[in-house]
Amino acid sequence: MLFGEEQVQSVETISAFLWKDEVVAQTKALSIIESVISGSKFPHCSLISGRSGSAPLMVALTIAQNLFCKNGPVACGACSACYKVGELIHPDLHFSFPLFGAGEISTDHYGNFKKAVKDNPWMNVQNWLAVSDKENKQANITAKEARSIIDRLYLKPFESDKNVLILWLPEFLGKESNILLKLLEEPPGHAYIILVTEDINALLPTVLSRAQRFNLLPIHEDDLTIALVKKTNIPQAEAFGIAISVEGNLS
């Protein structure tokens, strides 16, 4: 028992990776989100909407880190929950994402997905297709996956008092969204669903009406230039040229 307690204490003192530190130029959105969480009013079904490369997935992971933090309402970066969300190993943090076959479910591909996110948290669906060696396949979120989402969110939380599911790219649900409508409207009291879209126009109105929306702005070229210099150490003039050419898409 003492050994177990020592293990927990050692994790508690680790400096956790904070997802918000990797987010570029979304200060306003993060401030609004943190304010809502601080007021204990964060919706059980939310929608993070931002174009590819504007960090919607990292914003969703920041929300999860805030919700799970033991010293919250904003992630402290020092507790075991912050550490586990930073490493994508928290047992009550679930994911759903596009796959490539009718019988596929996300839980069978967690390893590849989590590695892909840690390697490139700015990734878009094309990056995910390349990582999965499925460039010539049609990605979708199937009826089987939608039912798996329901099953996971009705599970009792394992380690915390809540389950959080990040549904990355719900635009790939299509008509299968109908399977989730009841869940989106009335999630279990312990469950939080965070939809992360790069194409809000592809979502059904019935999905949009059930989620509280948080919009991300495209990244300005000046902010993108600073981020590129910091991440790659390339000359500022070269970084600015890249920033102009990619039009705010850091992925």
C-alpha positions as CSV (number, residue, x, y, z in Angstrom):
1,M,0.0,0.0,0.0
2,L,2.8,2.4,0.9
3,F,4.5,1.6,-2.4
4,G,1.3,2.4,-4.3
5,E,0.9,5.7,-2.4
6,E,4.5,6.6,-3.2
7,Q,3.8,5.9,-6.9
8,V,0.8,8.2,-6.9
9,Q,2.8,11.0,-5.1
10,S,5.6,10.7,-7.7
11,V,3.0,11.2,-10.5
12,E,1.5,14.2,-8.7
13,T,4.8,16.0,-8.6
14,I,5.5,15.5,-12.3
15,S,5.3,18.6,-14.5
16,A,2.5,17.6,-16.9
17,F,2.3,18.4,-20.6
18,L,-0.4,21.1,-21.0
19,W,-2.2,21.0,-24.3
20,K,-3.1,24.7,-24.1
21,D,0.6,25.5,-24.3
22,E,0.7,24.1,-27.9
23,V,-2.4,26.1,-29.0
24,V,-1.5,29.1,-31.2
25,A,-3.5,32.3,-31.3
26,Q,-6.8,31.1,-29.7
27,T,-6.5,33.2,-26.6
28,K,-10.1,34.5,-26.8
29,A,-11.7,31.1,-27.3
30,L,-9.7,29.6,-24.5
31,S,-10.5,32.4,-22.2
32,I,-14.3,32.0,-22.8
33,I,-14.0,28.2,-22.3
34,E,-12.1,28.6,-19.0
35,S,-14.6,31.1,-17.8
36,V,-17.5,28.7,-18.5
37,I,-15.7,25.8,-16.8
38,S,-14.9,28.0,-13.8
39,G,-18.5,28.8,-13.4
40,S,-19.3,25.1,-13.5
41,K,-21.5,25.6,-16.5
42,F,-19.6,23.8,-19.2
43,P,-22.1,22.0,-21.4
44,H,-22.4,18.3,-21.5
45,C,-22.4,18.5,-25.3
46,S,-20.1,21.0,-26.9
47,L,-18.8,21.7,-30.4
48,I,-15.4,23.1,-31.2
49,S,-15.5,24.5,-34.7
50,G,-12.3,25.6,-36.5
51,R,-10.8,25.2,-39.9
52,S,-8.0,22.7,-40.5
53,G,-4.8,23.8,-38.8
54,S,-6.5,26.2,-36.3
55,A,-6.0,23.7,-33.4
56,P,-9.6,22.5,-32.7
57,L,-8.4,19.1,-31.5
58,M,-5.9,20.6,-29.1
59,V,-8.6,23.0,-27.7
60,A,-10.7,19.9,-27.1
61,L,-7.8,18.2,-25.2
62,T,-7.3,21.4,-23.2
63,I,-11.0,21.3,-22.2
64,A,-10.6,17.6,-21.2
65,Q,-7.5,18.5,-19.1
66,N,-9.4,21.3,-17.4
67,L,-12.4,19.1,-16.6
68,F,-10.3,16.3,-15.2
69,C,-7.8,18.4,-13.2
70,K,-7.9,17.6,-9.5
71,N,-7.0,21.2,-8.6
72,G,-9.1,22.9,-11.3
73,P,-11.1,24.5,-12.8
74,V,-8.1,25.3,-15.0
75,A,-5.5,22.6,-15.5
76,C,-2.8,22.9,-12.9
77,G,-0.2,20.9,-14.7
78,A,0.9,19.1,-11.5
79,C,-1.7,16.5,-10.7
80,S,-2.0,13.0,-11.9
81,A,-5.1,13.8,-14.0
82,C,-3.3,16.6,-15.9
83,Y,-0.4,14.2,-16.5
84,K,-2.6,11.4,-17.8
85,V,-4.6,13.6,-20.2
86,G,-1.3,15.2,-21.4
87,E,0.0,11.6,-22.2
88,L,-3.5,10.5,-23.5
89,I,-3.6,7.7,-21.0
90,H,-6.5,8.8,-18.7
91,P,-8.9,5.9,-18.5
92,D,-12.0,8.1,-18.5
93,L,-10.9,10.0,-21.7
94,H,-12.4,8.4,-24.7
95,F,-12.0,9.1,-28.5
96,S,-14.0,8.6,-31.6
97,F,-12.6,9.3,-35.1
98,P,-13.0,8.4,-38.8
99,L,-12.0,4.9,-39.8
100,F,-12.0,2.9,-43.0
101,G,-14.4,-0.1,-42.8
102,A,-17.9,-1.0,-41.8
103,G,-16.8,-3.2,-38.9
104,E,-14.2,-0.8,-37.5
105,I,-14.5,0.9,-34.1
106,S,-12.1,3.5,-32.6
107,T,-11.1,1.5,-29.5
108,D,-9.4,-1.0,-31.8
109,H,-7.2,1.8,-33.1
110,Y,-6.5,3.9,-30.0
111,G,-2.7,3.1,-30.1
112,N,-2.2,4.4,-33.6
113,F,-4.5,7.4,-33.1
114,K,-2.9,8.5,-29.8
115,K,0.6,8.2,-31.3
116,A,-0.5,10.2,-34.4
117,V,-2.0,13.0,-32.1
118,K,1.2,13.2,-30.0
119,D,3.4,13.2,-33.1
120,N,1.3,15.9,-34.8
121,P,-1.6,17.4,-32.8
122,W,-2.3,19.7,-35.7
123,M,-3.2,16.8,-38.0
124,N,-6.1,16.8,-40.3
125,V,-7.9,13.8,-41.9
126,Q,-5.4,13.6,-44.7
127,N,-2.6,13.3,-42.2
128,W,-4.6,10.6,-40.4
129,L,-5.2,8.7,-43.6
130,A,-1.4,8.8,-44.4
131,V,-0.5,7.6,-40.9
132,S,-3.0,4.7,-41.3
133,D,-1.7,3.9,-44.8
134,K,-5.3,4.4,-46.0
135,E,-4.8,7.2,-48.5
136,N,-7.0,5.5,-51.1
137,K,-9.8,4.6,-48.7
138,Q,-13.0,6.5,-47.8
139,A,-13.0,7.5,-44.2
140,N,-16.3,7.4,-42.2
141,I,-17.7,7.0,-38.7
142,T,-20.0,4.0,-38.9
143,A,-23.2,2.9,-37.2
144,K,-21.2,0.4,-35.2
145,E,-18.9,3.1,-34.0
146,A,-21.9,5.3,-33.0
147,R,-23.3,2.5,-30.9
148,S,-19.8,2.0,-29.3
149,I,-19.8,5.7,-28.4
150,I,-23.1,5.2,-26.5
151,D,-21.8,2.2,-24.7
152,R,-18.6,3.9,-23.6
153,L,-20.4,7.0,-22.3
154,Y,-22.8,5.0,-20.2
155,L,-19.9,3.2,-18.4
156,K,-19.3,4.3,-14.9
157,P,-16.1,6.4,-14.8
158,F,-13.1,4.4,-13.7
159,E,-10.9,7.0,-12.0
160,S,-12.7,10.3,-11.8
161,D,-16.3,11.4,-11.5
162,K,-16.8,11.9,-15.2
163,N,-16.3,10.5,-18.7
164,V,-15.2,12.8,-21.5
165,L,-15.5,11.7,-25.1
166,I,-13.8,13.7,-27.9
167,L,-15.5,13.0,-31.2
168,W,-13.0,14.2,-33.8
169,L,-14.5,15.1,-37.2
170,P,-18.2,14.4,-36.7
171,E,-18.8,15.5,-40.3
172,F,-17.8,11.9,-41.2
173,L,-20.9,10.6,-39.4
174,G,-23.3,11.5,-42.1
175,K,-26.7,9.9,-41.5
176,E,-25.3,7.8,-38.7
177,S,-25.6,11.0,-36.6
178,N,-29.2,10.1,-36.1
179,I,-28.1,7.2,-33.9
180,L,-26.5,9.7,-31.5
181,L,-29.2,12.3,-31.3
182,K,-30.7,11.2,-28.1
183,L,-27.3,10.9,-26.5
184,L,-26.3,14.3,-27.7
185,E,-29.5,15.8,-26.3
186,E,-29.3,14.1,-22.9
187,P,-25.9,12.7,-22.1
188,P,-25.6,10.8,-18.8
189,G,-24.9,13.2,-15.9
190,H,-21.3,12.1,-15.6
191,A,-20.6,12.4,-19.4
192,Y,-19.2,15.2,-21.5
193,I,-19.2,15.0,-25.3
194,I,-16.8,17.3,-27.2
195,L,-17.4,17.4,-31.0
196,V,-14.4,18.7,-33.0
197,T,-15.3,19.8,-36.5
198,E,-13.3,21.3,-39.4
199,D,-16.4,21.6,-41.6
200,I,-19.4,22.8,-39.7
201,N,-21.5,23.0,-42.8
202,A,-21.3,19.2,-43.2
203,L,-23.1,18.6,-39.9
204,L,-26.8,17.9,-39.7
205,P,-28.9,20.7,-38.2
206,T,-30.2,18.2,-35.6
207,V,-26.6,17.8,-34.4
208,L,-25.8,21.5,-34.3
209,S,-29.0,22.3,-32.3
210,R,-27.8,19.9,-29.5
211,A,-24.4,21.3,-28.9
212,Q,-23.0,24.6,-27.5
213,R,-20.7,26.0,-30.1
214,F,-17.2,27.5,-29.6
215,N,-15.7,29.0,-32.7
216,L,-11.9,29.2,-33.4
217,L,-10.5,31.9,-35.6
218,P,-8.0,31.2,-38.5
219,I,-4.4,31.8,-37.3
220,H,-3.0,35.2,-38.4
221,E,0.2,35.0,-40.3
222,D,2.1,37.0,-37.7
223,D,1.1,34.4,-35.0
224,L,1.9,31.6,-37.3
225,T,5.3,33.0,-38.1
226,I,6.2,33.2,-34.4
227,A,5.0,29.6,-33.9
228,L,7.0,28.3,-36.9
229,V,10.2,30.0,-35.7
230,K,9.7,28.6,-32.2
231,K,9.0,25.1,-33.4
232,T,11.5,24.8,-36.2
233,N,14.2,27.4,-35.6
234,I,14.0,28.5,-39.3
235,P,14.7,32.2,-40.1
236,Q,11.9,34.6,-39.5
237,A,11.7,35.7,-43.1
238,E,11.4,32.1,-44.3
239,A,8.7,31.4,-41.6
240,F,6.7,34.5,-42.7
241,G,6.8,33.2,-46.3
242,I,5.5,29.9,-45.2
243,A,2.8,31.5,-43.0
244,I,1.6,33.5,-45.9
245,S,1.4,30.5,-48.3
246,V,-0.5,28.2,-45.9
247,E,-3.1,30.8,-45.1
248,G,-3.3,30.1,-41.4
249,N,-3.2,26.3,-41.6
250,L,-0.5,25.1,-39.2
251,S,-1.2,21.4,-40.0
